[in-house]
Every structure is written in structure tokens, then in C-alpha cells.
Amino acid sequence: MRWAGVIDSVTRTVGGPKGRWAAGPGRHHRWLVVAAVVALLVQMAVAMVTTAVEQTPTIDEPVYVGTAVDSLHHHRVRYNPEHPPLGKLIIAAGVAVARPHLDADFAGDQTALGRHVLYASGNDPWRLMLCARLPMIALTLLFGLVVFAFARELTGPVGGVVALALYTFSPDIIAHGSLATLDVPAAGFLLTSVWLLWRARRRPRLHLPLAGVALGAALATKMSMLAAVPVLLLLAVLSVWYARRTHDRTPGGHVRSLGIGVAAAVAVALIAVAVVWAVYFVVDPRLRWTPTGPVPVVHGLRGLAVDLLPLPEAYRDGMRVQFGFEHDTWHGFLLGRRYLGSLWYYLPVALLVKTPLGMLALWLAGTVVLLVVVPRLRPPAPYVLVPAAVLLLAALDGARNLGVRYAIFLPMFLAVAAAGLMAVRRRWAYGATLALVLFVAVSSLRTYPYYLPYSNEAFGGPSRTHLRLHDSNVDWGQDLGRLADRLRERYRGERIWLVYKGSGVPSAYGIHASDPRRARPEEVRGLLVVSDSSVAQATGRLAALIEGSEPIDEVGHSITIYRR
């Protein structure tokens, strides 16, 4: 009943388009919507919790968990400056339940900190990781309600359910929403800010401050959200101008409205900045900041922009670290090709591989409806499409081709856009949308519980993803526990040679193996176990070892077992 009340209040308070649903659905129809929303969120929760329980730490998670534990014990901003503290505070809220230990005399970098907390401090790594992931799962579910409310406001309750279905069945959102990482919360906070800016067209005094808070939360989670700030401030001006145009028809009224809109946008920016400062104060009221590693010097316009930002020193140093990453040369892998550097078309191609086919079709159709087909949906089009487009362009320019998680905002924003099909008001549109949503659901359910290596049917499904992509698209170190189970069940007593790409410690899960790259080739006999990301980048000795071995098994679509 509590869930029903919450969702029912959302459906009643958010205005919809004119028509049978917008006029206020009957009690029967309203309860159908509530039931659909609850069912979709429950299946997503089951998928994410199952994933969280079964997966070992991915490459990034130990750093965030270790930083969260350090902040709990020492109340300082010290590790992982390249990401602001809010996401790690959320992780800390879950980690605190496990009461983790941390040696007071620990000295090391953030990578060593993560391994120390998980494997060398007497903590249970399984319990600690689950506690760290659960707050992110809850937050991901709440963002689903934002998707529903935003789409419902534009196209009615059925459109809201369509958008929520695409969100809750998105393999990428399930995969990354079930991890103690920062991509999903940052994108979700940004979507929430955009939704509140849209609502500010009718009640700016209520929703503009809330939009500033949500924007500040996004900025306090990941610095990549900074690229969207100019767009959101322009949307704030647009919302205020729209809200005032019906009330001020005097000569010069438009100019006054524009001036008030600019002032409101400045207020939104100030609130966002205040939220970022508040997050740092929560971690450490004294704002102590001592880098544990070198901070790059940033020159030119980027350096000037960093120096001028009215944000904490730790935040600005974190930006310098991020810019330093952009100057590094990273290894990439796309469609079976290894390369150095980055490809501008990497993310579009990777999204084609890893997005359900029905979802791609609905994204495209919904975008066309917003821009061309339904005139009354053109006003929300800038809110739904422009922030996502700007963030995508910024991501295309990045130096790291490491996964579609860098564009995890797209399944959120474009789920709202896809709901535009419900405004076409044609039976064929309803039928086609239902068929495509069902196609998405089946594709998503078939990959359960291996969401991280998902790829759609056109590219062979999750078992073939490693042939086309690597890193967080398929193998992020998540299957060390499953590998341990497989070795015990099928290969007990055999000699194990392991090349594992991840942050987990194999021996902590009962895997006792040697590194084949440190032995003579003729000594490597038995089982050769290789993470698929390492297979994708294999050269030299490892490539020769793989070439001379026979693949006999795979684990989680992310680790291949060979026999030599």
C-alpha cells in the first residue's frame, strides 16, 4: 500500500496531456498504472540485487569503497580526488552497516587502500560489497520513478509506463545500477534536475531551487556532468521566460522576463555550487586536503577555467587529475580490432552493440516524434534531447574508450523521448510500441543474470560480446567468484594458470594460480584461465599461449578457460 500511495501521488500531481488519460484516469485505470510501475520496479530490483550478490568487485569499486571507509574512519577528503565525494558518501551509508575495519597506520594509494579494506583488514568482502551496492540499487530504482514522472507529464500514464519499462529493462542500467560506482547516480541526478526545470515552467519558485539542488548533486558525484551545466542554465532561463510570458504582457515584458530568467539561472548555479561545497563539508568540516599523489598542472583555457571555478580546492585538483587522464594514451578494442588512443565513433558503435534492438528503434522513433510529428511535444524536446546530446558529444571527445557507461545517461533521457510515441494517438503506434517493449523485455530477461556483458541479438548476444568490445562492456573483473565455483565444481586438483584483469584478489576466493607470463611456455600445462579483456589486448607471450591452447569453458561470458 505504501508503494501504491507514492506512485499514485506522482500520477495525480504531475499533469498530463489533454485526452482521456490526462482528464484523470478512473480508479481502475489508475491502479493498473500503479501495478505496472510496481511490477517493473520489482523485476529491476530482483535483477540488480541478484547481480550485486553474485558479482565480485569490479575494477573501480574497491577504490570507491576504500575511500568511503576512510571517510567514515577519518572524516577527510584524501583519496580518489578525481571524483567528488557524494557518490562515495552514498556508498558509505551502506558500508557503515557492515562496520568495516581499517588499520589506523595504513599508508598507500587509493588502489592499495581498496584492496586493503576488502582483503587485508579482516572484513568480509562479500558482505562489504553488498552493503556498498545496496544504496546505489535503491537510488537507481528512485530514478526510475523520475523517468516515469517525466514521461507521464509529457504523454500521460501509458507513456510513463513505456518509459519506465525501457529504463527498468535496460541491461546497461541494471548492470551499472547494481554496482558501487558513480555513473548511474550522476546521470540520474542530472535527469532529475532537467525534469524539475521542465516543471519550473509552471511553478518556478518551487522547482528552480530543487533543480539547483539536483544539479549540485550531479556535479558532486561526477565531474563529467559539468559539460551539461551551460545547457541546464539556458533551460532555466527558458522555463522562467515561459512561466512569465502569460503574466507580463506589458511593453518590454519579454525583456524583463529574460532578465529575470537570467537571474534565476544564476540562482540555480549558486545553489548547485553551494551543494558541492556542502558535500565536502559533510565529509570534512575543516576541508583538509592533502593529495596522496601528484596533481598535474593544467595550462591554457582548461587551466584558467579550473582556477576560476568557485569550488573547493580538492574538486579543482580532481579536475586537474581528470585532465591528466585525458593526456594519457589508452588501449582500445572495438569490433575485434586493438588500437591505441581513442576513436570518435567508439561510443556510437558500442551503443549499437549493447543496446536492445527494440530500444534503439523506440529511441529513434520517439526522437522523431518529439522533433517533427507532434507539435505540442516540441517545447519539451530541448529539455529531453539537448542535455543528452551535449554530454554525448563531450564523451565522444574523451581519451578513454572503456565502455558505454560513459554514456549511461542516454538510456534515461531517451526512455523519456520514446514515450512520445504514445502522443501519436494511432492504434498502429500503440501496437508497435507494445511489441518493441516486449522485444526489449525478452532480450533483457534472456541475459539474466549476466547484464554487464550484454549485447543484442544482431551481434550474437552476451556470449559474443568479448569478440567486439572489452573492459566495462563485458569483463570488468566481476566474475572471480563464479570462476572459483567453476574450478571447484569441474576442475578440482588441476594446475591453474591465471591472467585476471580486475581488482579482486584470487586467493581470497580460493583460487590458487600462477601467472603464465612469468613462466617458460613449455611449463604452462593444465588450465589457462584468461579474462576476456586480457584476451582482447593479448600480445607477445600471452597471445602465443592463447593461440596454442584449446578453449573448453567460459565463466559469466567474461572469462575463458583454455586447456594446454
C-alpha positions, 0 to 999 in steps of 0.5 A: 500500500505504501508503494501504491500511495507514492506512485499514485501521488506522482500520477495525480500531481504531475499533469498530463496531456489533454485526452482521456488519460490526462482528464484523470484516469478512473480508479481502475485505470489508475491502479493498473498504472500503479501495478505496472510501475510496481511490477517493473520496479520489482523485476529491476530490483530482483535483477540488480540485487541478484547481480550485486550478490553474485558479482565480485568487485569490479575494477573501480569499486574497491577504490570507491569503497576504500575511500568511503571507509576512510571517510567514515574512519577519518572524516577527510577528503584524501583519496580518489580526488578525481571524483567528488565525494557524494557518490562515495558518501552514498556508498558509505551509508551502506558500508557503515552497516557492515562496520568495516575495519581499517588499520589506523597506520595504513599508508598507500594509494587509493588502489592499495587502500581498496584492496586493503579494506576488502582483503587485508583488514579482516572484513568480509568482502562479500558482505562489504560489497553488498552493503556498498551496492545496496544504496546505489540499487535503491537510488537507481530504482528512485530514478526510475520513478523520475523517468516515469514522472517525466514521461507521464507529464509529457504523454500521460500514464501509458507513456510513463509506463513505456518509459519506465519499462525501457529504463527498468529493462535496460541491461546497461542500467541494471548492470551499472545500477547494481554496482558501487560506482558513480555513473548511474547516480550522476546521470540520474541526478542530472535527469532529475534536475532537467525534469524539475526545470521542465516543471519550473515552467509552471511553478518556478519558485518551487522547482528552480531551487530543487533543480539547483539542488539536483544539479549540485548533486550531479556535479558532486558525484561526477565531474563529467556532468559539468559539460551539461551545466551551460545547457541546464542554465539556458533551460532555466532561463527558458522555463522562467521566460515561459512561466512569465510570458502569460503574466507580463504582457506589458511593453518590454515584458519579454525583456524583463522576463529574460532578465529575470530568467537570467537571474534565476539561472544564476540562482540555480548555479549558486545553489548547485555550487553551494551543494558541492561545497556542502558535500565536502563539508559533510565529509570534512568540516575543516576541508583538509586536503592533502593529495596522496599523489601528484596533481598535474598542472593544467595550462591554457583555457582548461587551466584558467577555467579550473582556477576560476571555478568557485569550488573547493580546492580538492574538486579543482585538483580532481579536475586537474587529475581528470585532465591528466587522464585525458593526456594519457594514451589508452588501449582500445578494442572495438569490433575485434580490432586493438588500437591505441588512443581513442576513436570518435565513433567508439561510443556510437558503435558500442551503443549499437552493440549493447543496446536492445534492438527494440530500444534503439528503434523506440529511441529513434522513433520517439526522437522523431516524434518529439522533433517533427510529428507532434507539435505540442511535444516540441517545447519539451524536446530541448529539455529531453534531447539537448542535455543528452546530446551535449554530454554525448558529444563531450564523451565522444571527445574523451581519451578513454574508450572503456565502455558505454557507461560513459554514456549511461545517461542516454538510456534515461533521457531517451526512455523519456523521448520514446514515450512520445510515441504514445502522443501519436494517438494511432492504434498502429503506434500503440501496437508497435510500441507494445511489441518493441517493449516486449522485444526489449523485455525478452532480450533483457530477461534472456541475459539474466543474470549476466547484464554487464556483458550484454549485447543484442541479438544482431551481434550474437548476444552476451556470449559474443560480446568479448569478440567486439568490445572489452573492459566495462562492456563485458569483463570488468573483473566481476566474475572471480567468484563464479570462476572459483565455483567453476574450478571447484565444481569441474576442475578440482586438483588441476594446475591453474594458470591465471591472467585476471584483469580486475581488482579482486584478489584470487586467493581470497576466493580460493583460487590458487594460480600462477601467472603464465607470463612469468613462466617458460611456455613449455611449463604452462600445462593444465588450465589457462584461465584468461579474462576476456579483456586480457584476451582482447589486448593479448600480445607477445607471450600471452597471445602465443599461449592463447593461440596454442591452447584449446578453449573448453569453458567460459565463466559469466561470458567474461572469462575463458578457460583454455586447456594446454 
